């Protein structure tokens, strides 16, 4: 491994947008210096090897629109090579920028298998396990995730067997197609390839090797299938097989009417006796029936077929195949004749050929070889694949084939229906809502030297027009092999399944190490906008979540009209029952004060002499002399907001509300301050204490939420016994309506509809060992908590502090599982807010 820094070359074929989308305005060659792979990689004892130079192949794909050079390429010889590499990146933690992409045969379109400044795993190097065939009533084959489907075909045929579902192009890896879906003309009957898998072996984003199926680790199994490589790298798959045919009748018929074309397609995919393969092509702008790169179709009357052009019209070609063996050719011909007789194509447009089973399935590769010989294969391929609901396919066709594409043809356009019932809805694949939907695939190729209609820029603009129309017309279209620029677009793509997709990502690849080229998640801290409507679980969790799920960087706060002035009032009670009864009356009344709190005056506490107060009533001499005199008294603190122009009405309201209360006569103390002075009242007191050097002292606060039904029992013991001979700071007591709290947040409350905040806002003399010392105050706090627990008061701590996770579990009660689940989802390594001492940093094993 080279020492020092690797000089990196990043070649961009075209202009980059804010999230990496490219268009062919300019070609850029960037030479940047980045830190090399950590030296610890030299300690990984792999069976294969890493390459650190000449890795340009890993920065290319079939799409030819993106080129991002990795720092290294792993050429694995074993599954453990892959697991150790991923695990090592995982152990480097979130501070490392390294990501890992599994690359199959390089047939991605939008750079999905690239890892900019990361590690690419060359899956074709993984030759283990060797194919293992199970022969019998339920045949299958176990294959490596890096195996090509064409190889599986050849090996399966040795046993007279074949996979059931295919892609049109077979020189793709098993892991690559299963990470998307794998669709071809057999999907109407057998579903996509992901519907024909019994078992997988997966290396997760934590470097764990996991075997999964519908019966074992089912969530991972379902997630990986169609999961765009987000949850794991498929290293082995068990593929369902069926008996193979030897020969294929390959047929094309032509339609001029789209409604008849789709009606016949839907008839065929719904019939019990039908063809084995059903697809469709759109012939636009003089497209020849044979002249697209995808075709190796050579019918018996090829002169007739080669001359068949759309002649400026849009025509539709139904492509069919019937598998057979030579010994039943007569029955096959009769079946085909019967099935074709029920279709409504243009008379005399039946074009048929007979090929071997392998020739048919490998048909695109045959065309590929011809294009490679002409230097036309390695060009940009700005493909667009859409899944269109059956109910919207005609509206789609009218605009797209009748308007947007009317004057251009840059490659095959496929159109064919699929039965949704053949798809497993537990997988990650995203489908339209209708029971039947159409794959519409624009398989364009661009002339890299052109700025005209066959150039990349023009084709990309057509794709954008198509997508814009689909969105504006609300067709409910979903992209297949999706590509989006922002997470909001990905969220819209997944719809109601986004939370499941996100949950699985956080469970199996919480550091977002895998498949960075999909551009769904970014490694490191993720910036998420959330509300009750958007990412609601995170929104609720963060609120009152003690910093466990995320760092709040922006908040949208509700506002109301502000007052200019405040009437600030204190009245005193000698009886706790009367005090709480008046408080509860006030918080339940429609016409009441704007602010309601309460203070406990214990052990000769002065009405004014606590640090929290900047209360200066009109008759301050009287108030300053008012002490509890050894008794415990209770002060009700009230405020009424007003503007100067309604002072008279405000005074009348205050007089009316006070008249209904039962405080000690002649203990009404009132002052008038500005709205800001009132709200900032504690800061005013803080300044005074700072001047005296009394602010930066220990503050052993204890804040409790006490159920209304238990507040008197609490007060009798705490104020009448525990605190009877001490006072080290304000003690607040006031009720709160639980109905005003959102019960979806993480805040933990008592069970009752009204509960009291009781806050012991003590300050300690750091030099004292007496009653005003820290040790004594902490002992009082412990006595209070012990009493609450022994008396089973149902008290909850506010601003909680516990020493063990068992105590935290008791604090959260039945909400602990939700709290724990959210932690695993949003901060699985327990990186955030360690000072709460709830979770220990590391991998959470919940």
LUMTOR-393558 format. One record per atom (N, C-alpha, C): y negated, x, z. Coordinates in steps of 0.1 Angstrom, whole numbers, plus 5000, padded with zeros to 4 digits. Layout:
YXZ...
% end
This chain:
501250085000500050005000498850095000497850064991496650154990495850145003495350265007494450265019493050225016492350195026490950155024490750015018489850005009489549875003490049874989490549754985490949734971489749684963489549744952488449704943489049584935488349474937488849344932488149304920488849254910488249204898488449054898487348974897487448824897486848784883487748734875487248704861487248554860486048504858485848354856485548334841486348244836486248214822485048124819484548064830483447964828482647944840481747854839480747834850481447764862481047814874481647754886480647654893481147544897480347444904480347484919479847394927479747414941481147424948482147364941483447364947484447424938484047494928485047574920485347514907484847394903485147344890484447424880485047434868484547534858484247464845483247504838483047464825482547584817482847584804482747704796481347744791480447754800479047794796479047944794479548024804479448164803480748224808480948354804482148424809481548534819482148534831481648624841482848724845482448844846483448944852482748994865483348964876482849014889483749124895483149234899483949334906483349334920484249284929483749274943484749364952484149404963484949484973485249394985486549364987486949284998487949365007488049335019488949395028490349385022491149485023492549475018493449395027494649375023495649315031495749385044495849315056495949395069497049495069496849605075497849705075499149665081499049555089500249505096501349455086500849425073501849385063502849495060502449615062503449725059504549715069504449645080505549635090506549525086506249445076507149335073508249395064509449375069510649435063511249335053510649325041511149215032512249275023513149185018514249225009513649254995512649184992511949204979510849304981509649274975508549374976507249304973506149364978504749324976504249414964503449354956502749434946501249414949500449524948499049514951498149544939498849584928498149614916498849544904498149534893498649464881499149324884498349254891498749114895497949014887497449054875496648954867497448834863498748844862499548724858499448614868499248654881499148554892497848484892496848534884495548474883495348394871496548364864496448274852497448164854497148054846498047944845497947884831498747784829498747714816497447644813496647604823495447544821494347634815494447764818493547864812492147834814491847774826490447744829489947824842490947864850490547934863491348064863490648174868491348294870490848354883491648344894491348394907492448504911492048624912492948734915493348734929494648744933495048754947494948894951495048914964495049054970496449114968497449024968498849074967499748964962500849014956501948914952503248954958503848864965505148884970506248844960507148934957508348904949509548894958509848774963510848764973512248764967513148824975514548814972515348724981514648674992515348595001514348495007514848385013513948295020513248355031513948445038513248515050512048595045512048645033510848715028509648625028509848505024508748405023508348365037509348335046509148295059508348395067508748525066508148635074506648645069506448635056505048655050504148545055504648415054503848305059503548315074504648345081504548355096503548465100503548575092502548685095501148635093500948565083499548515080499148415091500148335095499948235106499548305119500248415122500048495134498648565134498148595122496848655121495748555126496048425126495148325132494048275122493248195127492148125119491048225115490948335122489948435118490248505105491548505101491848575088491648475077491148525066490848445054492048435045493148505048494348505040494948365038495248335026495948205023497248245014498148155012499348175005499548064995499848104983500148004972501548034966502347934965503647954958503447934943503848024935503648014920505048004914505247904906506447894899506447954885506447874875506347934861504947934856503947914865502547924860502147814851502647694853502247584844501247484850500547534861499547454867498347444857497547344859496447314850495047354855494947344868493647364874493647474885494447574883494447684893495147654906495947544906496547494919497447604925498047694917499047784923498347924925497047934924496348054926495848064941495648194945495248214959494148324959492848274957491748374956491648454969491748584968491748674979492948654989494048594984495148564993496448624987497548564990498848614986499548504978499948544966500748464957502248494959503048394960504548424961505148384947505648484941506348464928507648404930507748274929508948194933510148224923509848264911510848294901511748414906511148494915511948614920512948564930512848444935513748404945515048354938516048424938517348394931518348334941518048324954518948274963518448144969519248044973520748054971521148034956522248084952522748054939523147904938523147854926523447714924524847684930524847574938526147534943526347384940527447354933527647224928528747154937528347024940529346934947529846834937531046834934531646754924532346634931532246514926532946404932532246274929532346174938531746044935530246054936529746144944528246154946527846304944527946344931527646484928526246524930526046654934524746714935524846854933523646924932523547064931522547114941522847224948521847294956521247404948519947414947519247514939518147574946517747694942516547754947515247684943514247694951513047624948512347694936512747824933512147894922512947884909514047804909514847784898514147704887514347734874513847654864514847534861514247424857515047304854515947334842515447414833516247434821517547504825517547594835518747664839519647564847519047474854519847374861520647294851519947254840520547174829521747254824521547374820522647454814523847464823523547494836524647514846525347384849524547274850525147144853526147094842525747124829526547084818527947144818528047264825529347324826530347244834529747154842530647054850530546914844529946904832529846774827528846684834527846744841526946674849525446704845524546624850523146654847522246584857521146644860520146564868519746434862519346344870519046204864517646194858516646264865515246244861514646384857513846384847513346504842511846504840511246614837509946624831510046654816508946634809509046654794509346804791508846884799508947034797509847084808510947154805511947194815511747334820510847414815510647554819509647554831509947474841509147454853510047474865509547514876510447534888510647404895511747404902512047294911510947264921510547364928509547354938508247304933507947344921506647304915506647154911507647104905507646964901507846874913508646914922508946824934507646824943506746914942505546914949504546814943504846764931503946674925504646534923505746534915506546414914507646434904507246474892508246504881508546374873507746354863507846224855508146254841509046174835509346164821509846024818510446014806510845884801511945824808512645894817513745844825513245774838511945794841511445754854511545604856511445524846511445384847512845334854513845414851515245374856515545454869515345584869515745664880514645694890513445664886512245704894511945854890510945904896510546044893511546144900511446274897512346364903512346364918511246334924511246324939512046214945512446114936513246004941514746044940515046164935516446204933516746334940516246344952516446464960517046414973518146484977518846444989518446535001518046654999517746745010516846855005516046915014515147025011515247125021515047255018514747355027513247405025512547405035511047425034510547535044509747625039509047715048507647655051507347615063506147545067504947645068503847595070502647685071502647765084503647745093503747825104504847935102505447935090506448035088507847985093508047865096509247815101510147765089511447795089512347755079513047625084512747515077513247385082514047315071515247265075516047185066515647035069515346965058514846825060515446735050515646605054516146505045515646365050516146255045515746125050516346105064517346185068517946165081517546275091517046385086516746505094515246545091514446555101513046595099512446515087512646385088512246295077510746295074509946315084508446315081508146435072508646545075508446665066508946645053510146595052510846565039509946475030509546365036508746275028507346335024506846415034505546475031505546575020506546655020506646765010506846714996507646604995507846544982506546484977506046534966504746494961503546534969503746634978502746674988501846784983501846824970500946914964501047054972502147084977502347214984501647224997501147115003500247125014501047145028502247115028503047115040504047225041504447275030505447375030505847425016506547535015507047595003508547555001508847484991510247444989511047564984512047604993512847714989514247674985514647554988515947504983515847344982516547294972516547144970517947104966518346994971519646924967519346814958519746834945519346744935520546654931520346524930521346424926521746444911522946434908523546444895524246324890524446314877525246204871526046264859526946194854527746244842526746264830526946364823526046404812526646354798525646314790526046284776526046404767526646404756526546514747525446504736525146384732524246364721523246264724522146264716521046164718520546114705520445984704519745914693518245914697517445974689515945984693515245904682514445814687513845704678512345694681511645674670510245634671509945514662509245414668508745304660507245284663506545224653505045224654504545084655503445074662502744944664501244964661500644854656499244854654498544764664499244694672498644604682499144654696498144684705498444744718499144644727498844514726499444414734500944404731501344414718502744404715503444534719502744644718503244774722503644774736502744734745502944734759503944624763503944514756504844404760506244454757506444524746507844574743508244684753507344764756507644874766508044804779507344704784507644644797508944564796509144504784510444444783511644544784511444654778512544754778512744814792511744844799511944904813512444804823512344674819512844564828514144514825514744554813516044504809517144584815518244524817519444594823520044684812520244624800520744704789519544754781519344884782518144934775518345084771517345144767517445284763517445374776517745494774517845594785516545664788515645654778514345724778513345644771512245614777511245524771509845584774509145634763507845674764506945614753505745654752504845604741503845704738503345704726502245794721501145714715499945764716498845694709498445784697498345724685497945804673496545764670495645854672494245834670493645934660492745884652491945974643492946054633493745974626494646034615495646124621496046094634497146174640498446144632499146254628500446244622501546214632502546144628503646114637504346234642504246344635504946464638504046584642502746574640501946694640501346734653501846684664501346734677502246834683501646924691502447044696503647004704503546884710504646844719505946804712505846784698506946724691507846824684509146814685510046874677510946774670510346654668510946534663511146554647512346554642512546564628513546454624512946344620513846234616514546254603515446164601516346174589515446174577514446084577513546074565512246134569512246274571511046334576509946334566510146324553509046314544508246194546508946084548508245954551507445964564508046024575507446034588506246124588506346234580505246334580504046284573504246184565503046124558502446004565503145964576502645844583501545884593500345844589499145874597498445754601497545764611496845644616495745604607495345694598494345654588493045594594492645664605491345614611491545504621492745444621493045334630493645404643493745324653494545364665495845294664496945374663498245314663499045364675500145304678500845324690502345344686502945454691504245494688505145484700506145404699507145384710508245484708508445574717509445684716510645644725511845644720513045594727514145694725515045694734516245784733517445704739518545724732519845664737520845774738521445804750522345904752523745854748524645944742525945894738526846014737528145984736529146084732529746054719530146154711530646124697531746024696532546004707533645904706533145764707531845744711531345604711530145584702530045654691528945644682528745504676529845434673529845304667529145204677529645204690529045114700527645154702527245274702525845314704524945264693525345284681524545234670524345084671525445014675525344864676524344824687524444904698523444874709522044904705521845014698520445044694519944934684520744894675520344794665519944664672520844624682520544504690519244514698519044624704517844644712516544654704516644724692515444724683515144594677516144504675515944374669515044284678514944324690514144234700512644284701512344394693511044454694510144414683508844424684507944374674507044484669507644594664506944704658506644674643505944754637505644734623506944754615507244664607508544674599508544804591509644854589509844984581509245104588509045104601508545224608509545264618510745254615511845304624512145444619511845544628512145684624513145734635514245784630515345824639515945954635516346024646517046154644518146164655519146254652520246274662520246414666520246444679520246584684521146594696521446714700522246734712521446694724522146674735521446634748520446744752520946874750520046984754518846994745519046974732517946984722516846874725517346754729516346654732515546684745516246724756515546754768514646874767515046974759514247094757513347084745513046964741512246944729510847014729510147004741508847064741508847214740509947274746510047424745510147464730510847384723511047414709509647424702508847324705507447324699506647444705506947474718506147584724506347714717507647744713507947864706507147874693507047764686506247764673504847794676504247734686502847764689502547904694503547954702503348094707503348194695504148164685504248244673502848244666502148134667500848114660499748154669500048194682498948234691498148114696498847994696498147874700498647814713499447884720499947834733499047874745498547994745497748044756496348014754495947884752494647844751494347744762493047714765492747614776493447484773493947424784494647294783493947204794492847144790492147054800492746914801494046914806494746794807494146694817494346564814494046464823495146364824495746344835496846254837496546144847496646024842496245904850497345804852497345744863498345624866497445504866497645414856496845294854497645174858497045084866497844964870498044874857499244814857499544724846498444624843497944564853496944464852495644504845495444644845494144694840494344784827495644784822495844874811495144834798495044704796494344664784492844694784492244674796490844704797490644854795491544924801491445074800491545114785492545054778492845094764491645054755491144934757489944894749488844994749488545044761487345134762487745274758488945324763489245464761489745494746490745404741491245434728490345374717489545264721488745194711487345254711486945334720485545374721485445524724485945574735485745714739486445804730487645774726488445874718488545834704487745744699487845694686487645794675486945894678486645994667487146134670488146144679488646274682490146264686490846374683492246394687492446544690492746574702492946714705494246744712495146654710496546674715497146534718498446534721499146414723498546334735498546204733498146104743499446024746499946034758501145954762500745824769501445724767501245594774502645534775503045514788504245444790504345394805505045284806505045214820506245264828506045254841506945294851507145184862508345164866508645074877508345134891507345074898507045134911508245124921509045024919510245004928511145124928511045214918511945334917511345454924510145434930509545544938509645514953509845624960509945614975508545614980508145504986506745494991506545575004507545645009507345725021506845865017506945905004506546035000505046044999504546164996503046184996502446134982503346104972502746064959501845944961500745944954499745834954499845754942500045624943500345534932499345424932499145354920498345234920499045124927498345014929498844904937499944814930499844804917500644714909502144764909503044664907504444694907504844774895504144754884504344834872503044904869503045034866501845114863502145204851501145244844501345324832500845474835501745564830501245704829500445714816499245754817498445784805498045934806498646014797498446154798497746204786496546264788495746324777496046474777496946514768497546654768496746734758495446754761494546824752494746974752494447034740494347174740493047204733492347314738491047344733491047474725490147474715489847594708488947684716489347794721488447874730487247924723487247924710486047984703485147874698485447744700484747634694483747574704482647534699481647454707481547314701482547274692482547144686483447054694483946954686484846844692486146894697486547014692487847064697487647174707486447194712486147294722486247244736486447334745486647294759485547204765484347244762483247164768483247014764483546994751483546854746484746784752485946844753487046774759486846744773486246834781485946814795484946694796484046684787483046574788483746444785484746444776485546314774486246274786486846374792487646344805486746284815485546344817484546284826484146144823483946114810483645984806484745884809486045924807487145844810487145814825487045914833487045904848485945814853484745834847483545754851483845604848484345584836484645444832485645384842486645454845487645404855487045364868486145454873485545424886484545314885483745314875482745204874483445064872484545064864485244934861486144904872486244984883487144964894488544924890489145014882490444984876491645014886491245084897492345124906493245234901492645314892493445424886493645544896494745604896495045724904495345844895494845964898495246074891496646124894497346164884498646244886498346384883498946474890498546614890497046624893496646564905495146534907494346664909493046654906492146764908490846704911490246744923488946694928488146804933486846784934485946884938485546884953485646764959485246744973486346674981486246694994487146625002486946475003485746425000485446284999486246224988486246304977487046254965488546244968489046354975490446344979490746234988489746204997489946095007490045964999489145944989489245824981490545814973490945934968492245934961493445884969493445934982494545894990494345754997493145714998492845575003493345565017494045455020494545435034495645535038496145615029497145715032496545845036495245855036494545985039494846025053494845935063495145975077496546035078497545975071498846025072498946165065498246175054498246305047497646415056496546375062495746475071496646505083497246405089498146425101499246525097499846505086500946595082500446735080499246745074498746885072498546955085497946885094497746945107498946975115500046895112501346915119502047035113502047055100502947155093502247275088500947265086500147375082498747365088498647375101497347345107496247445104496547565100495547665096495147655081495747565074495447545060495747675052496847735055497247855048497747825034498547715032499247695020498447625009498847664996498247594984496747574985496047684986494547674987493947634973494747654962494247624949494047474947494747384955494547244954493147204958492447284966491047264971490947134979491947104987491946984996491347025009491947135015491547175028491147325027490147355036489647495036490147565049490647685047491147755059489947785068490247775081489147795091488647655095487447665102486847535107486547445096486947315098486747215088485547125092484547105083483447025086483746885081483746795091484146655088483046555093482746465084481846355088482646245092482346185103483146075108482345965114482845845115482245725120483345625123482945505127483945405129484645365116483945385104484445355091485145465084484845585088485245705081485845805091487045845089487745935099487545885113487945755115487645685127488345745139489545795137490345855148489645975154489146065145488346185149487046135156486346045151485145995156485345945170486345855172486645805186487045915195487846005190488346115199487346205204486346245195485346345199484446285209484146155208483246085218483946085231483446155241484046155254485246245254485446325244486646405242486646545249485646575257485546695264485646815255485146805243485046915234486446965229487446875230488846925227489146915212488446825204488846805191487846865181486646895185485746955175484346975182483547055174482147085179481246995171480546915178479546815172478346895167478146895154477046965148475946875143476246745142475146645139475646515144474646435148474946305153473846205148474346085145473345975141473245885153472045885159471845815171471045685169471545575175470845445173469545445181468545385175467145375181466745235184465645225192465045095195463545115197462745015196461245035199461045095213460045185214459845255227458645195234458745195247457545155255456645275258455445245263454545355266454645395281454845295290454745315304455945255311456045305324457145255332456745225347457145115352456945085366458245125373458145225382459245295388459245245403460445185407460445115420461645165428461445175441462545195450462445095462463645035465463644945477464944985485464844955498465845015507466744905514468044935516468944845522469644915534469944845544470744895555472144855555472444755546473744695545474344725531475544785531476044825518476544705509477044605516477444485509476244415502475144405509473944345503473444435492473444565493473044655483473844645470475144645471475944635459475944495453475744385462475644255456474444245448473244295452472044295445472144375432472844495433473044575421473844495410474944435414475744365405475044245399474244175407473444065402472444115391471844225393470844275384471544325371472744385371473344435359473944315351474144205357474744085351473743985346472444005350471343905346470843935332470443835325469843845312468443905313467643855322466343905325466344005337466344125334466444225345465644345342465844445350465144575349465844655337465044755332465544835321466444955326466344985339467045095345467445055359468745075363469145035376470145145381469745215392470545315398470445285413471145375421471145365435471345495442470745515454470845635462471445605475472145705481472645685495471845785503471245735514470445815523471245845536471745965537472645995549472046105557472246105570471846215579470346255577469546155580468046175580467446215566468146165555467646195542466346125540465346205535464046145532464146075518463345965517463345895505462845975493462146085496461546165485462146305484462846355495463046495496464246555489464846485480465946555472465346615459466146715455465646785443465546705431466346595430466346515418465146425416464246415426463246315426461846375423461146315414459746335412458946205415459546125423459045995426457846005436456745955432455545965440454845825440455245745450454745605450453345605454452745485453451345465456451045495470451945455479451845475494452745585498452545715493453445815494453645865509452545845517452645885531453745795538453645675535454645585541456045615536456245645523457545675518458045805523457245905524457646035529458146035543457745945551458145935565459345845566459745785555460945685556462245775556462945775567464145855568465245765573466445805571467645725575467845735590467245825597467245835612468645825617469645905611470945905616471845795610471245695605471945585599472245615584473145545578473245555563472545435557471545465549470845365542471045375527470645275520470945265505469645235498469345305488468045285481468345245467467845125463467945075449466845125441467145195430466045255422466045175409464845125405464645035394463545085385463545045372462445075363462244965353461044935351460644835340459744895330460144895318459344955307458344855302457144905299456044815294455044885286454144815280453044865273451744815280450644885280449444855287448944715284449144665272448644535268449444415274450544445281451344335287451544365302450644435308450844475322450844355331450144255329450144135337451544065337452044045325453343985324454444065331454244205329455244295335455244275350454044275356453944265371454544135376454344025368454843895372456443895371456943965361458443975359459044055371458344165374458844245385458844165398457744095401457644025413458743915414458943855402460043745402461343805405461743915398463043975400463244035414462244095420462344145433462544035444461943925441461943815451463443765452464343795443465643745444466543845451465943955455466744065462466644065477467544125484467644115498467544255505466544325501466244465507465544445520465344555527464644555540463144515537462644415543461244385540460344505542459244505535458244615535458744745531459844755523460344885518460244885503459244825497459044835483458144945480458645055474457845175470457745175455456545185450456345175435455445275430455645325418454745415411454745375396453745425390453545395375453445535368454345555358454345675351454445645336454245755328454545735313456045725311456345675299457745665296458445805295457745905290458246045290458446095304457446075312457446135326458646075333458945945331460045885338461345945333461545945320462845995315463046145318461946215319462046365321461846395336462146305345461746315359462546425366463846445362464646545369464146685365463646705353463146835348461846875356461046775360459846795368460246855381461346795387461846855400462446985398463147005387463747135384462647255384461547225378460547325378460047375392459947275401459547305414460547385421461847355419462947435426463047575420462847585407462847715401461747805407460647745409459547825415459847875429460747795436461147835450462447915450463047945438464248015437465447945442465347805441466447725446467247645435466947685423467647615412468947685408468947815408470147895404471047925416471547815422472447825433473647745429474747765437475947685433475747535434476347465425476147315425477547255424478247245435479647185435479647035434479246985423479146845421480546775420480546645424481746565423481246425418481746385406481346255400482546165399482546055405483645965405483245825399484245765393484145625388485045545397484445455405485245375415485245225411486445175410486545025407485744945417485144835412484344745420485144695432486444665430487144605441487444705453487244835450487544935460486245005465485144965460483945035464483545025479483844915485483544905499484544985508485744985504486745075511486345225510485945255498485445395495484245425504483245335504482045365511482245375526483145285531483345285546483845425550484845485543485345615546484445725543483845725531483145845526481745845533481045735532479645745538479645725553480745655558480745625572481545725580482245815573483045915581482846055575483346075563483346215557481946275557480946195552479646255550478646215561479146165572478246115583477346215589477846345589477046445595476446555586476346515573475946615563475146555552474246635546473546585534473146715527473746735515473446855507472946835493472446715491471846675478471946525476471446475465471446335462472846285461473046155465474346085463473945955456474345945443474045825435475245725436474845595436475845485436475245375428475845345417475345225409476445175400476445045397477544985389477244985374478344975367478344985352479244875347478744805336479644705329480544775319481844765322482744825313482744775299482244645297482244585284481244665274480344745280479444815272479944955267481244985271481845105267482845075255482845165246483845155235485245205239486145115240487445165246488345245236487745265224488445355215488145505217487145535224486745675226487645735236487445865239488345945248487945925262486845865265486345845279487445765287487645815299488645755308487945675319488245545320487545455330488545385339488045335350488945255359489245125351490245055357490744935350489844815351488944805360488144685363486944675354486444545352485344515343484044575348483944595361482744665367483244775375482644895374482945005382481745075386481845165396480645235401480745385398479545435394479445575394479045625408479745715414479345765427479245915424478045975425477846115421477346195433478046295438477646375449477046505442475746505442475046615434474546725444475546785450475246885460474747015455474047085463473647225461473947305473474447425471474947505483474047625485473847655497473147775501474147895499473847985490474848095487475048195498474148185508474248285519474848225532475048095531475548025543477048005544477548005556478947975559478947845567477847775568477747655576477947535567477347415572477547295566476847285552475847375550475247375537475747485528476847545532477547655524478547595514478847675504479747625493481047595498481647675507482947645512483047515519482047475527482047355534481947235524481047245515480847135505482147115497482747225493484047205485485147135494485147165506486147105515485846955517484546915517484246775517484646705504484446775493484946715480486446695480487146795485488646775486489046665495488346645506488646535515488446405508487346395501487046265493488146235483488446335475489546325465490846285471491146355483492446325489492446185494491346135500491345995505491545905493490845925482490945835470492445825466493045945465494445945461495445875471495245905484496145845494495945695495494645655493494345505494494545435481494945505471495345455457494145365453492945415452491845345448491645325433492445405425492245395411491045455406490545555413489345625410489545725398488545735389488645835379487445935380487746065377486646155377485846145365484546155366483646165355483146315355483046375343482946525342484146585349485346545345486546575353486846725353487546765364487946905366489346895373490346955367491646965373492247105371493247135380493847265380495047275372495747165370497047165363497147055352498047075342498146975332498746845337499546855348500046735354498946645359497946715365496746635370495946575359495846655348495146595336495946475331497246485331498146375326497946255334497846275347497546155356496246105354495246185351493846145349493846045337494546085326494446005314495445885314496445895322497345785324498045755311498045625307498745585295498045635282496845685284496145745272496445885269497245945278497546085276498246115262499146035258499746055245498746055234497845965234496745965224495946085224495546125236494746245238495546365233496746375236497646485232497846485217498046365211498246355197496946405189495846365194494546405187494346555188494746615200494646755201495446835191496646785189497546845180497046825165496446715163495946685150494646765146493746785156492446845152492246985158493047025167492847165173494247215178495147225168496547255172496747385179495847475177495947605184495247615197494647505201493847495214492847605214492047615203490947705202489747655210489447535209488247475214488247445229487047455235486747415249487847465258488047595259489147635269488647625283487347615285486847605299487247475306487647375298488147245304489547265311490247375307491547405313492547295311492547225300493447125297494747175290494447255279495447315271495247465271496347535269496347675268496347725254495547815250495447865236496847905231497147875219498447905213498947785206500147795201500747685193501147575203500547455201500847345211502247295208503047285218504447225217504347095224504046995217503846865223505046775221
% end
